[in-house]
Amino acid sequence: MNSEINSLDYENNIQTIPESHLFSENNYKQGIPIIYHSESDKIIDQRCETRLLDETPNKRSITHKIHVIRKCKPEHIGDIFLRSSENDENSIILDISIHTPLGEKIKTGLFRTLSMLLFKKYKALRIETRTLIDNHKVINSLVLSGYSFEGISQKLNSKSELQEFAVFSLLRDHSNAAKSLLFPAVDSNIYRDEKIALRLAEPKDTFCMWLEQSNPESSKWGLFETASLDEIKQKISRCGLNSAVGPNILLTIIECSTGNAVGKIVIRNVVPPHVGDVGYGILPEYRGLGYAVRALNLLKKWAFNEAGYVRLELGVKEGNIASERVAQKGGFEFEGMRPGRLKNHDGSYSNEMHYFFLNPNISYRKIED
């Protein structure tokens, strides 16, 4: 599995320097523990205004501040903040703030090493951290570092705008458990053909996504009520989180010749392991060009080669001939009709025309008695 943590090899390149180490041309106190990254040329200097140590475990207002220093200047490029949880004295809240263009890469390398340090130094049983919900790189880093997703918290910022944060935690007893992203990344440089490319949905795709699901034809055959522009914006802001921990991965279909977003394709896990449910949609002005079929073919390639799927399924409302043609041209086989399975906007239900595609690289057999 590809991961930013493994590719940067942070865990092997970060080491604890003896407390007697002196860093030239700095004004930091001798005897302060330092963590040094030999490859990216950065150090963390634990110069604290107040310390969250064993002698003050219950003073929940105390914050332990760790300066992140660039080694070569030295230059203060960010801070790490530690504080006790208000609800659990055995938990530590971790926050990392880096003020350089390389901030996300630095964060990615720090999570695992910092966690091990906190478990050892502060005897914590649990570490909690949160990040903005659209911060895909940090979310991926947390998952790959063994953190578990706990939920979403919301608050209003200084402009009275709603902000959403993804909350993650790591338990000391589970700190060695390896984890992977639920959906591997989709590289648009790989998953493309001469006409289209696939990539994870981005905020700039919001209007395209809204238009695709709000036109009369899509609304007629859709399962859900037409979402507002704000609802689509929120959905896209969460797509990086969803691709890391579930329940689905939302991809934008890009026209190669113009760079325009022309539609979407989504896959979500269903109950049997390694089975995915597929949905797709194309903007009206781009229909009839074969883009949906191309997107299906690219999605199959990713699903079978990287995501480990054995079977892909898709359902179409009875009467949606155009969508059935897409499924058939994409190599999906008709499996049968499921009566009354798909909801209509008036509260009634349509029959589902059910299609499937099996991974050609997997062997299938009947279990004999």
Stockholm file with secondary structure:
# STOCKHOLM 1.0

chainA/1-369         MNSEINSLDYENNIQTIPESHLFSENNYKQGIPIIYHSESDKIIDQRCETRLLDETPNKRSITHKIHVIRKCKPEHIGDIFLRSSENDENSIILDISIHTPLGEKIKTGLFRTLSMLLFKKYKALRIETRTLIDNHKVINSLVLSGYSFEGISQKLNSKSELQEFAVFSLLRDHSNAAKSLLFPAVDSNIYRDEKIALRLAEPKDTFCMWLEQSNPESSKWGLFETASLDEIKQKISRCGLNSAVGPNILLTIIECSTGNAVGKIVIRNVVPPHVGDVGYGILPEYRGLGYAVRALNLLKKWAFNEAGYVRLELGVKEGNIASERVAQKGGFEFEGMRPGRLKNHDGSYSNEMHYFFLNPNISYRKIED
#=GR chainA/1-369 SS CCCHHHHHTHHHHEEEECTTCCCTTCCCCTTCCEEEETTTTEEEECCCSSCCCTTSTTCTTCEEEEEEEETTTTEEEEEEEEEECSSCTTEEEEEEEECSTTHHHHHHHHHHHHHHHHHHHSCCSEEEEEEETTCHHHHHHHHHTTCEEEEEEEEECTTSCEEEEEEEEEEGGGTTCCCCCSSCCCCTTTSBCSSEEEEECCGGGHHHHHHHHHSHHHHHHCSSCCCCHHHHHHHHHTHHHHHHHSSEEEEEEEETTTCCEEEEEEEEECSSTTEEEEEEEECGGGTTSSHHHHHHHHHHHHHHHTSCCSEEEEEEETTCHHHHHHHHHTTCEEEEEEEEEEECTTSCEEEEEEEEEECTTSCCCCCCC
#=GC SS_cons         CCCHHHHHTHHHHEEEECTTCCCTTCCCCTTCCEEEETTTTEEEECCCSSCCCTTSTTCTTCEEEEEEEETTTTEEEEEEEEEECSSCTTEEEEEEEECSTTHHHHHHHHHHHHHHHHHHHSCCSEEEEEEETTCHHHHHHHHHTTCEEEEEEEEECTTSCEEEEEEEEEEGGGTTCCCCCSSCCCCTTTSBCSSEEEEECCGGGHHHHHHHHHSHHHHHHCSSCCCCHHHHHHHHHTHHHHHHHSSEEEEEEEETTTCCEEEEEEEEECSSTTEEEEEEEECGGGTTSSHHHHHHHHHHHHHHHTSCCSEEEEEEETTCHHHHHHHHHTTCEEEEEEEEEEECTTSCEEEEEEEEEECTTSCCCCCCC
//
